[in-house]
Amino acid sequence: MQRAGLILTTKKNPMRQNRHRTSKKQLQLKGVPAAPGIVIGRVHVFGTEELMPPKRNIAAEEIPAEIERFKKGLAETKKEIIEIEETISREMGVEHGRIFSAHLLVLEDVVLVEEVIARLKKKKRNVESIFAEVLNKYIDVLSDAKDEYLRERVSDITDVGKRILRNLMGGRRDSGLEDLSEKAIVVAYDLSPSDTAMMHKGRVLGFATDIGGRTSHTAIMAKSLEIPAVVGLENVTDVVENGDRVILDGMHGVVIVNPTKRFIEKYEKEKKRYESIEKELVELKLLPSETLDGEKVVLAGNIELPEDVASVLSHGAEGIGLYRTEYFFMNRRDLPSEEEQFNAYKSVATRIKPYYVIVRTLDLGGDKFLSQLDVPREMNPFMGWRAIRFCLARPDIFKTQLRAILRASAFGNLKLMYPMISGVEEFRQANAVVEEVKTDLKKQGIPFNENIPIGAMIEVPSAALTSDVLAKEAAFFSIGTNDLIQYSLAVDRVNEKIAYLYEPTHPAVLNLIKLIIDNGHRENISVGLCGEMAGDISLVMILLGLGLDEFSTSPIAVPEVKKIVRSVTRAQAKDIAEKVLGMQTGKQVQQFARAKLKELVPDVAGEWSEG
């Protein structure tokens, strides 16, 4: 795959080349949904600026002057970045401004600076060519890293590197996205945080990139700017040209290049439907989340970062059913201190009051790694040393987080939840650590909620099958269907070769969910669901019929879920659930569920009920 928009031409990261496509057939690309919304428009390819410093031999006596020029270039770049950081902090919030701290770390990287000076002395060449050579080495190594954190730092290094080169070469920056003359969908290999932050919101309809994940800085900023975005498309820069028409679906992570008239009409309808539902949001926010026969159903939001609270509230959710705290540990070079964590958890607790927040303890492992920890690579990380297993093995990290959560519980309605519990013994071990932390806090006279509810995330078949025992000790259950499905069906959910086997409607999955809910209710504890299933509109009525108490999903999905809940009685939902539990295949369940959705809530079902 070509690496577009990087700094130099090398074997691993060549600049984007001119392409002449002979075919204009429709092409559909699948990536990672970064920010919701649907847009249809023309492409503006961005980030093809080439900075190719000339190579020039220098005499030994010129070396000090070149080193001084290098230091001056670093200083000028640092001044630029600090100005951007101040602007972003003022206009978008301190959390986004902190993103540029990572850029400053590149400038302060002693190893990089020393390597540039050492090569300069050895090769006796102008400093910009030496710097580009060293920087390319860094980019190549990080681009191929297995660690998501390291791969996503490529955009930081690339952005800083371009700034340094421009300053060394005495040039000015090409026109940025804020200078677009007409509305367009921006396509790039990657967008730096500064590119994203400086977007002219009125002219950038949406954007699509080759690389990036949902936790990348670009994705986080796209959500805040409310610009539809799809990242991680791998080769979108290879298949589009300036002026091409595309459909960008930020909800499903799809980009359609040169769409047919039929597809344009279909997506225009879906775009209107989406916009219509958004308009209904204000009205839905004020209405209770209950069935037609008056049964209350809690609709909560899932968040990764404190700034996501605004989205939870604006979409009418009644609390946070899953606070994924591991994202606070990522995108940084060190572990967060107790005070940092306390301030983050306190911020969420106070902003969401009087609603509750379910704080999930660190869920490290699987597809989430922390580069600053010496965590060994495993053959099967999804079933290895992760989540509560890791926390129990590293009480130093676990206790620091627990202290921060407990301290924050004095400022709001916090609940604590352990991920990947496999049985009651593990639950008891974790509770024992909590009791140790509580004792320490009492001795220090630090206030906290001594009766903080502690629940178990049920995402392992062994926990589901022994949920009758766990329900006697847990304050609540939250079903993590993303992992429960992959473990129950032996399907790696990130393996595209067997993606067709990842089936939420599989009878085994539905029966496990029913078992968990029934066992929880026998012990009078609430049962929620915080996996992707909670936001699947075709499955809401089934889950409602199985007796689910709480749906916790992406905030953007809350209005649709609420509309479905308010359109049926619990009795109707139970009848639907009973019917599907008697079906033999997931496809039968899926077809029946879509048909029922179209029958009972046609304006939500739309065209997607037809698959």
C-alpha positions as CSV (number, residue, x, y, z in Angstrom):
1,M,0.0,0.0,0.0
2,Q,1.3,3.5,-0.8
3,R,1.8,5.8,2.1
4,A,0.4,9.1,1.0
5,G,1.2,12.5,2.3
6,L,4.3,11.5,4.3
7,I,7.4,13.5,4.2
8,L,9.8,11.9,1.8
9,T,10.1,9.3,-0.8
10,T,11.5,6.0,0.5
11,K,10.9,2.4,-0.3
12,K,8.3,2.1,2.6
13,N,6.6,5.5,2.4
14,P,6.6,6.8,-1.2
15,M,4.8,10.0,-1.9
16,R,1.4,9.7,-3.5
17,Q,1.9,9.3,-7.3
18,N,-0.3,10.6,-10.1
19,R,-2.8,7.9,-11.2
20,H,-4.8,7.6,-14.3
21,R,-7.9,5.4,-13.8
22,T,-9.7,4.2,-16.8
23,S,-12.7,2.9,-14.9
24,K,-15.3,5.0,-13.1
25,K,-17.3,2.1,-11.8
26,Q,-18.8,2.2,-8.3
27,L,-16.5,1.1,-5.6
28,Q,-17.4,0.5,-1.9
29,L,-14.7,0.8,0.8
30,K,-15.1,-0.2,4.5
31,G,-13.3,1.5,7.2
32,V,-13.7,2.6,10.9
33,P,-16.7,4.9,11.7
34,A,-15.1,7.9,13.4
35,A,-17.9,10.5,13.5
36,P,-21.5,10.0,12.6
37,G,-23.5,11.5,9.7
38,I,-24.0,11.0,5.9
39,V,-22.6,13.3,3.3
40,I,-22.6,13.2,-0.5
41,G,-20.1,15.4,-2.4
42,R,-17.0,15.9,-4.5
43,V,-13.5,14.9,-3.3
44,H,-10.7,17.2,-2.4
45,V,-7.5,15.2,-2.0
46,F,-5.4,16.8,0.7
47,G,-1.9,16.3,2.1
48,T,0.1,15.6,-1.1
49,E,2.6,18.4,-0.3
50,E,6.1,17.2,-1.0
51,L,9.0,18.5,1.1
52,M,12.1,17.1,-0.6
53,P,15.1,18.8,0.8
54,P,18.1,19.0,-1.5
55,K,21.3,17.2,-0.5
56,R,24.3,19.4,-0.2
57,N,27.8,18.5,1.1
58,I,29.3,20.8,3.6
59,A,32.8,21.5,4.9
60,A,33.8,20.6,8.5
61,E,33.9,24.2,9.5
62,E,30.2,24.6,8.5
63,I,29.0,22.0,10.9
64,P,28.5,24.3,13.9
65,A,26.4,26.7,11.8
66,E,24.2,23.8,10.6
67,I,23.7,22.6,14.2
68,E,22.7,26.1,15.2
69,R,20.3,26.4,12.2
70,F,18.8,23.0,13.3
71,K,18.2,24.3,16.9
72,K,16.7,27.5,15.6
73,G,14.3,25.5,13.4
74,L,13.3,23.4,16.4
75,A,12.7,26.6,18.5
76,E,10.5,28.2,15.7
77,T,8.5,25.0,15.4
78,K,8.0,24.8,19.2
79,K,6.7,28.4,19.1
80,E,4.2,27.5,16.3
81,I,2.9,24.4,18.2
82,I,2.4,26.3,21.5
83,E,0.4,28.9,19.6
84,I,-1.8,26.2,18.1
85,E,-2.2,24.5,21.4
86,E,-3.4,27.8,23.0
87,T,-5.8,28.4,20.2
88,I,-7.3,24.9,20.3
89,S,-7.6,25.0,24.1
90,R,-9.4,28.2,23.9
91,E,-11.8,27.3,21.0
92,M,-12.3,23.5,21.6
93,G,-11.3,22.9,25.2
94,V,-8.2,22.0,27.2
95,E,-8.6,18.3,26.5
96,H,-8.1,18.8,22.7
97,G,-5.3,21.3,23.3
98,R,-3.4,18.6,25.2
99,I,-3.2,16.6,22.0
100,F,-0.4,18.9,20.9
101,S,1.6,18.0,24.0
102,A,2.5,14.9,22.0
103,H,3.9,17.1,19.2
104,L,6.0,19.0,21.7
105,L,7.4,15.6,23.0
106,V,8.7,14.9,19.5
107,L,10.7,18.2,19.6
108,E,12.1,17.3,23.0
109,D,13.1,13.8,21.9
110,V,16.8,13.8,22.9
111,V,17.5,10.6,21.0
112,L,16.1,12.0,17.7
113,V,18.0,15.3,18.1
114,E,21.3,13.6,19.0
115,E,21.0,11.2,16.1
116,V,20.5,14.1,13.7
117,I,23.6,15.9,15.0
118,A,25.7,12.7,15.0
119,R,24.7,11.9,11.4
120,L,25.4,15.5,10.4
121,K,28.9,15.4,11.8
122,K,29.6,12.0,10.1
123,K,28.0,12.6,6.7
124,K,28.8,16.3,6.4
125,R,25.6,17.2,4.6
126,N,23.1,20.0,5.1
127,V,20.9,19.6,8.2
128,E,17.5,19.4,6.5
129,S,18.5,16.4,4.4
130,I,19.9,14.7,7.5
131,F,16.8,15.4,9.5
132,A,14.5,14.1,6.8
133,E,16.6,10.9,6.7
134,V,16.3,10.3,10.4
135,L,12.6,11.2,10.5
136,N,11.8,8.8,7.7
137,K,13.4,6.0,9.7
138,Y,11.1,6.8,12.7
139,I,8.1,6.9,10.4
140,D,8.9,3.6,8.8
141,V,9.4,1.8,12.1
142,L,6.2,3.2,13.7
143,S,4.1,2.6,10.6
144,D,4.8,-1.1,10.9
145,A,4.4,-1.3,14.7
146,K,1.9,-3.8,16.0
147,D,1.0,-1.5,18.9
148,E,-2.0,0.8,17.9
149,Y,-0.6,3.6,20.2
150,L,2.7,3.6,18.3
151,R,1.1,3.5,14.8
152,E,-1.2,6.4,15.7
153,R,1.8,8.5,16.6
154,V,2.9,8.5,13.0
155,S,0.6,11.5,12.3
156,D,2.1,13.4,15.3
157,I,5.7,12.8,14.0
158,T,4.7,13.6,10.4
159,D,3.0,16.8,11.3
160,V,5.9,18.0,13.5
161,G,8.5,16.8,10.9
162,K,6.9,18.8,8.1
163,R,6.9,21.9,10.3
164,I,10.5,21.6,11.1
165,L,11.5,21.0,7.5
166,R,9.5,24.0,6.3
167,N,11.3,26.2,8.9
168,L,14.7,24.8,7.9
169,M,14.0,25.3,4.2
170,G,12.6,28.8,4.7
171,G,9.3,27.9,3.0
172,R,5.7,28.5,3.9
173,R,2.9,26.0,4.5
174,D,0.7,25.0,1.6
175,S,-2.9,26.1,1.9
176,G,-4.7,24.3,4.7
177,L,-8.2,23.0,5.0
178,E,-9.4,26.3,6.4
179,D,-8.6,27.8,3.0
180,L,-11.0,25.6,0.9
181,S,-12.8,27.7,-1.6
182,E,-15.8,25.4,-1.9
183,K,-17.5,22.5,-0.1
184,A,-15.8,19.2,-0.4
185,I,-15.2,15.8,1.2
186,V,-11.6,15.7,2.2
187,V,-9.6,12.5,1.4
188,A,-6.1,12.1,2.8
189,Y,-3.6,9.4,3.8
190,D,-3.9,10.9,7.3
191,L,-4.9,14.2,8.8
192,S,-2.8,15.7,11.6
193,P,-4.6,17.0,14.6
194,S,-3.8,20.6,13.6
195,D,-5.2,20.0,10.1
196,T,-8.4,18.7,11.6
197,A,-8.7,21.4,14.2
198,M,-8.2,24.2,11.7
199,M,-11.0,22.9,9.3
200,H,-13.5,25.4,8.1
201,K,-16.6,23.6,9.3
202,G,-18.8,25.1,6.7
203,R,-16.7,23.9,3.7
204,V,-15.4,20.5,4.9
205,L,-18.5,18.2,4.5
206,G,-16.7,15.2,5.9
207,F,-13.3,13.4,5.6
208,A,-11.9,9.9,4.9
209,T,-8.4,8.7,5.6
210,D,-6.3,5.6,4.8
211,I,-5.1,5.2,8.4
212,G,-6.3,5.9,11.9
213,G,-8.5,4.2,14.5
214,R,-11.5,5.3,16.5
215,T,-9.1,6.4,19.3
216,S,-6.8,8.5,17.1
217,H,-6.6,12.2,17.7
218,T,-8.2,12.9,14.3
219,A,-11.2,10.7,15.2
220,I,-11.7,12.4,18.6
221,M,-11.6,15.8,17.1
222,A,-14.0,14.9,14.3
223,K,-16.6,13.9,16.9
224,S,-16.2,17.3,18.6
225,L,-16.5,19.2,15.4
226,E,-19.5,17.0,14.4
227,I,-18.0,16.4,11.0
228,P,-18.8,12.9,9.5
229,A,-15.7,10.9,9.2
230,V,-14.4,7.4,8.2
231,V,-10.8,6.4,9.0
232,G,-8.7,3.3,8.5
233,L,-9.8,2.8,4.9
234,E,-6.3,1.6,3.9
235,N,-6.4,2.7,0.2
236,V,-8.9,5.4,-0.3
237,T,-6.2,7.7,-1.6
238,D,-5.3,5.2,-4.3
239,V,-8.8,5.0,-5.7
240,V,-10.1,8.6,-5.7
241,E,-9.1,11.7,-7.5
242,N,-10.0,15.4,-7.1
243,G,-13.6,15.9,-8.2
244,D,-14.8,12.3,-7.8
245,R,-18.2,12.0,-6.3
246,V,-18.4,10.0,-3.1
247,I,-20.9,9.0,-0.4
248,L,-19.4,9.0,3.1
249,D,-21.4,7.2,5.8
250,G,-19.8,8.0,9.1
251,M,-22.2,5.8,11.1
252,H,-21.3,2.5,9.4
253,G,-17.8,3.4,8.3
254,V,-18.5,3.2,4.5
255,V,-17.2,5.2,1.6
256,I,-18.8,4.7,-1.8
257,V,-16.7,6.0,-4.7
258,N,-18.6,7.0,-8.0
259,P,-21.9,5.8,-6.7
260,T,-24.7,4.8,-9.0
261,K,-27.9,6.8,-9.2
262,R,-29.7,4.1,-7.2
263,F,-27.2,4.3,-4.4
264,I,-27.3,8.1,-4.3
265,E,-31.1,8.0,-4.1
266,K,-30.9,5.4,-1.3
267,Y,-28.4,7.4,0.7
268,E,-30.2,10.7,0.2
269,K,-33.3,9.0,1.8
270,E,-31.2,7.7,4.6
271,K,-29.5,11.1,5.1
272,K,-33.0,12.7,5.3
273,R,-34.1,10.0,7.8
274,Y,-31.0,10.6,9.9
275,E,-31.5,14.4,9.9
276,S,-35.2,14.0,10.7
277,I,-34.3,11.8,13.7
278,E,-31.7,14.4,14.8
279,K,-34.5,17.1,14.7
280,E,-36.7,14.9,16.8
281,L,-33.9,14.7,19.4
282,V,-34.9,17.8,21.3
283,E,-38.5,16.5,21.7
284,L,-37.2,12.9,22.5
285,K,-34.8,14.3,25.2
286,L,-37.8,15.5,27.2
287,L,-39.8,12.4,26.9
288,P,-39.4,9.4,29.3
289,S,-37.8,6.2,28.1
290,E,-40.6,3.8,28.6
291,T,-42.7,1.3,26.7
292,L,-46.3,2.0,25.5
293,D,-47.5,0.2,28.6
294,G,-45.5,2.4,30.9
295,E,-42.5,0.2,31.8
296,K,-39.3,2.2,32.4
297,V,-36.2,1.3,30.4
298,V,-32.9,3.0,31.2
299,L,-31.0,4.3,28.1
300,A,-27.4,5.2,28.9
301,G,-24.3,6.1,26.8
302,N,-20.9,4.6,26.4
303,I,-17.9,6.9,26.7
304,E,-14.1,6.8,26.4
305,L,-13.2,10.3,27.4
306,P,-14.5,13.0,29.8
307,E,-15.4,15.3,26.9
308,D,-17.9,12.6,25.6
309,V,-20.3,13.5,28.5
310,A,-21.6,16.4,26.4
311,S,-22.7,14.0,23.7
312,V,-24.4,11.7,26.2
313,L,-26.5,14.5,27.6
314,S,-27.3,16.1,24.2
315,H,-28.6,12.8,22.8
316,G,-31.0,12.3,25.7
317,A,-29.2,9.5,27.6
318,E,-29.9,9.0,31.3
319,G,-26.4,8.2,32.5
320,I,-23.3,6.5,31.5
321,G,-23.6,2.7,31.3
322,L,-19.9,2.1,30.4
323,Y,-17.0,4.4,31.0
324,R,-14.0,2.7,29.2
325,T,-11.2,4.0,31.4
326,E,-8.4,2.3,29.4
327,Y,-8.5,5.1,26.8
328,F,-7.3,7.5,29.5
329,F,-4.2,5.4,29.8
330,M,-3.6,5.4,26.0
331,N,-2.1,8.1,23.7
332,R,0.5,9.0,26.3
333,R,4.0,7.9,27.2
334,D,3.5,7.4,31.0
335,L,0.9,6.0,33.3
336,P,-1.7,8.5,34.6
337,S,-1.3,9.4,38.2
338,E,-3.9,9.0,40.9
339,E,-4.6,12.7,40.8
340,E,-5.1,12.8,37.0
341,Q,-7.5,9.9,37.2
342,F,-9.4,11.3,40.1
343,N,-9.9,14.6,38.3
344,A,-11.1,12.8,35.2
345,Y,-13.6,10.6,37.1
346,K,-14.7,13.5,39.2
347,S,-15.3,15.6,36.1
348,V,-17.5,12.9,34.6
349,A,-19.4,12.3,37.9
350,T,-20.2,15.9,38.5
351,R,-21.2,16.7,34.9
352,I,-23.6,13.7,34.6
353,K,-25.3,14.2,37.9
354,P,-27.9,13.2,39.0
355,Y,-27.5,10.3,36.6
356,Y,-25.1,7.5,37.4
357,V,-21.8,6.4,35.8
358,I,-20.6,2.8,35.6
359,V,-16.8,3.0,35.7
360,R,-15.2,0.0,34.2
361,T,-11.7,-0.7,35.6
362,L,-8.8,-0.9,33.3
363,D,-9.5,-3.3,30.4
364,L,-6.0,-3.7,29.0
365,G,-5.2,-6.4,26.5
366,G,-7.0,-8.0,23.5
367,D,-6.8,-5.2,20.9
368,K,-5.7,-2.5,23.4
369,F,-2.1,-2.3,24.5
370,L,-0.2,0.3,26.5
371,S,3.2,0.9,25.0
372,Q,4.7,2.2,28.3
373,L,4.1,-1.2,30.1
374,D,6.2,-4.2,29.6
375,V,3.4,-6.5,28.5
376,P,4.5,-9.6,26.6
377,R,3.0,-10.3,23.2
378,E,0.7,-13.3,23.2
379,M,-0.4,-15.8,20.6
380,N,-4.1,-15.1,21.5
381,P,-4.3,-11.8,23.4
382,F,-8.1,-11.8,23.5
383,M,-7.9,-14.8,25.8
384,G,-4.7,-14.0,27.6
385,W,-3.3,-11.7,30.3
386,R,-5.9,-8.9,30.1
387,A,-8.6,-7.0,31.9
388,I,-9.2,-8.1,35.5
389,R,-6.5,-10.7,35.2
390,F,-4.0,-8.0,34.5
391,C,-5.3,-5.8,37.3
392,L,-5.1,-8.6,39.9
393,A,-1.5,-9.3,38.8
394,R,-0.5,-5.6,38.9
395,P,-2.1,-4.4,42.2
396,D,0.1,-1.2,42.0
397,I,-1.8,0.0,38.9
398,F,-5.1,-1.4,40.0
399,K,-5.0,0.2,43.5
400,T,-4.1,3.6,42.0
401,Q,-7.1,3.4,39.8
402,L,-9.4,2.2,42.5
403,R,-8.3,5.0,44.9
404,A,-9.1,7.6,42.2
405,I,-12.5,6.0,41.5
406,L,-13.5,5.8,45.1
407,R,-12.4,9.4,45.8
408,A,-14.5,10.6,42.9
409,S,-17.5,8.6,44.2
410,A,-17.9,11.3,46.9
411,F,-18.8,13.8,44.1
412,G,-21.4,11.9,42.1
413,N,-23.3,8.7,41.5
414,L,-20.5,6.3,40.6
415,K,-20.7,2.5,40.2
416,L,-17.7,0.2,39.8
417,M,-17.5,-2.7,37.3
418,Y,-14.9,-5.3,36.7
419,P,-14.3,-6.5,33.1
420,M,-13.9,-10.1,31.9
421,I,-14.9,-11.8,35.2
422,S,-14.8,-15.5,34.6
423,G,-16.3,-16.7,37.9
424,V,-17.2,-15.7,41.5
425,E,-13.7,-16.4,42.8
426,E,-12.2,-13.7,40.6
427,F,-15.0,-11.3,41.6
428,R,-14.1,-11.9,45.3
429,Q,-10.4,-11.4,44.7
430,A,-11.1,-8.0,43.1
431,N,-13.5,-7.0,45.9
432,A,-10.7,-7.9,48.4
433,V,-8.4,-5.3,46.7
434,V,-11.2,-2.7,46.9
435,E,-11.6,-3.4,50.6
436,E,-7.8,-2.8,51.1
437,V,-8.1,0.5,49.3
438,K,-11.2,1.5,51.3
439,T,-9.3,0.8,54.5
440,D,-6.4,3.0,53.5
441,L,-8.7,5.9,52.5
442,K,-10.5,5.7,55.8
443,K,-7.2,5.9,57.7
444,Q,-6.3,9.0,55.7
445,G,-9.7,10.6,56.3
446,I,-10.4,10.8,52.6
447,P,-14.2,10.8,51.9
448,F,-15.7,8.3,49.5
449,N,-19.0,6.3,49.0
450,E,-18.5,3.3,51.3
451,N,-21.5,1.6,49.7
452,I,-20.4,2.1,46.1
453,P,-22.3,-0.5,44.0
454,I,-19.9,-3.1,42.4
455,G,-21.0,-5.1,39.4
456,A,-19.6,-7.7,37.0
457,M,-19.3,-7.4,33.2
458,I,-20.6,-10.7,31.8
459,E,-18.6,-11.3,28.7
460,V,-17.2,-14.8,29.2
461,P,-19.3,-17.9,28.8
462,S,-18.2,-19.3,32.2
463,A,-19.5,-16.1,33.8
464,A,-22.8,-16.4,31.9
465,L,-23.2,-20.1,32.9
466,T,-22.5,-19.3,36.5
467,S,-24.4,-16.0,36.6
468,D,-26.8,-17.5,39.2
469,V,-23.8,-17.6,41.6
470,L,-22.4,-14.3,40.6
471,A,-25.8,-12.6,41.0
472,K,-25.8,-13.4,44.7
473,E,-22.7,-11.2,45.2
474,A,-22.7,-8.5,42.4
475,A,-24.8,-5.4,42.7
476,F,-25.6,-5.4,39.0
477,F,-24.7,-7.1,35.7
478,S,-23.7,-5.5,32.4
479,I,-23.5,-7.8,29.4
480,G,-20.5,-7.2,27.2
481,T,-21.8,-8.8,24.0
482,N,-18.8,-7.8,21.8
483,D,-16.6,-10.4,23.7
484,L,-19.4,-12.7,24.7
485,I,-20.3,-13.4,21.1
486,Q,-16.7,-14.0,20.0
487,Y,-16.0,-16.3,22.9
488,S,-19.2,-18.2,22.6
489,L,-18.9,-18.7,18.8
490,A,-15.1,-19.0,18.7
491,V,-14.9,-16.1,16.2
492,D,-12.1,-13.6,16.4
493,R,-14.1,-10.3,15.9
494,V,-11.2,-8.5,14.2
495,N,-10.5,-11.3,11.7
496,E,-12.1,-10.3,8.4
497,K,-11.8,-13.9,7.1
498,I,-14.4,-15.2,9.5
499,A,-16.4,-12.0,10.0
500,Y,-19.4,-13.7,8.6
501,L,-19.5,-16.0,11.6
502,Y,-19.7,-13.2,14.1
503,E,-23.5,-13.4,14.5
504,P,-25.3,-11.5,17.4
505,T,-28.5,-13.3,16.5
506,H,-27.1,-16.8,16.9
507,P,-29.5,-18.8,19.1
508,A,-26.6,-19.7,21.4
509,V,-26.0,-16.0,22.1
510,L,-29.6,-15.1,22.6
511,N,-30.1,-18.0,25.0
512,L,-27.0,-16.9,27.0
513,I,-28.4,-13.4,27.3
514,K,-31.7,-14.7,28.5
515,L,-30.0,-16.9,31.1
516,I,-28.0,-13.9,32.4
517,I,-31.0,-11.7,32.6
518,D,-33.2,-14.4,34.3
519,N,-30.4,-15.2,36.9
520,G,-29.9,-11.5,37.6
521,H,-33.6,-10.9,38.1
522,R,-34.0,-13.8,40.5
523,E,-31.6,-12.0,42.8
524,N,-33.3,-8.7,42.2
525,I,-30.3,-7.0,40.5
526,S,-30.5,-4.9,37.3
527,V,-29.1,-6.3,34.1
528,G,-27.8,-4.0,31.4
529,L,-26.1,-4.5,28.0
530,C,-23.2,-2.3,26.9
531,G,-22.0,-4.1,23.7
532,E,-22.7,-3.1,20.1
533,M,-26.0,-5.1,20.2
534,A,-27.5,-2.4,22.4
535,G,-27.4,0.1,19.5
536,D,-28.5,-2.4,16.8
537,I,-32.0,-1.1,16.0
538,S,-33.2,-4.5,14.7
539,L,-32.4,-6.2,18.0
540,V,-33.8,-3.6,20.5
541,M,-37.3,-5.3,20.7
542,I,-35.7,-8.7,21.2
543,L,-33.6,-7.5,24.0
544,L,-36.5,-5.6,25.5
545,G,-38.6,-8.8,25.3
546,L,-35.8,-10.8,27.1
547,G,-36.2,-8.5,30.0
548,L,-33.2,-6.2,29.7
549,D,-33.3,-3.3,32.1
550,E,-30.7,-1.0,30.6
551,F,-29.4,-0.3,27.1
552,S,-26.0,1.4,27.0
553,T,-24.7,2.4,23.6
554,S,-23.0,5.0,21.6
555,P,-24.7,8.3,22.4
556,I,-25.6,8.9,18.8
557,A,-27.7,5.7,18.8
558,V,-29.8,6.7,21.9
559,P,-32.6,8.6,20.0
560,E,-33.4,5.7,17.7
561,V,-33.3,3.2,20.6
562,K,-35.6,5.4,22.6
563,K,-38.0,5.8,19.7
564,I,-38.3,2.0,19.4
565,V,-38.8,1.5,23.1
566,R,-41.6,4.1,23.1
567,S,-43.2,2.4,20.1
568,V,-44.0,-1.0,21.6
569,T,-45.4,-2.6,24.7
570,R,-43.3,-4.9,26.9
571,A,-45.9,-7.6,26.1
572,Q,-45.3,-7.2,22.3
573,A,-41.5,-7.4,22.9
574,K,-41.9,-10.5,25.0
575,D,-43.9,-12.2,22.2
576,I,-41.2,-11.3,19.7
577,A,-38.5,-12.7,22.0
578,E,-40.3,-15.9,22.6
579,K,-40.7,-16.5,18.9
580,V,-37.0,-15.9,18.1
581,L,-35.9,-18.2,21.0
582,G,-37.6,-21.0,19.1
583,M,-35.7,-20.3,15.9
584,Q,-32.8,-22.5,14.7
585,T,-30.5,-20.0,12.9
586,G,-29.3,-16.5,13.3
587,K,-30.4,-15.6,9.8
588,Q,-34.0,-16.6,10.7
589,V,-33.8,-14.3,13.7
590,Q,-32.4,-11.4,11.8
591,Q,-35.0,-11.6,9.0
592,F,-37.8,-11.8,11.5
593,A,-36.5,-9.0,13.7
594,R,-36.1,-6.7,10.6
595,A,-39.6,-7.5,9.5
596,K,-41.1,-6.7,12.9
597,L,-39.1,-3.4,13.1
598,K,-40.5,-2.4,9.8
599,E,-44.0,-3.3,10.8
600,L,-44.0,-1.6,14.2
601,V,-41.5,1.3,13.8
602,P,-41.3,1.9,10.0
603,D,-39.8,5.4,10.1
604,V,-36.8,4.1,12.1
605,A,-36.5,0.9,10.0
606,G,-36.1,2.8,6.8
607,E,-34.3,1.1,4.0
608,W,-31.9,-0.8,6.3
609,S,-34.6,-3.2,7.4
610,E,-34.2,-4.7,3.9
611,G,-30.5,-5.3,4.6
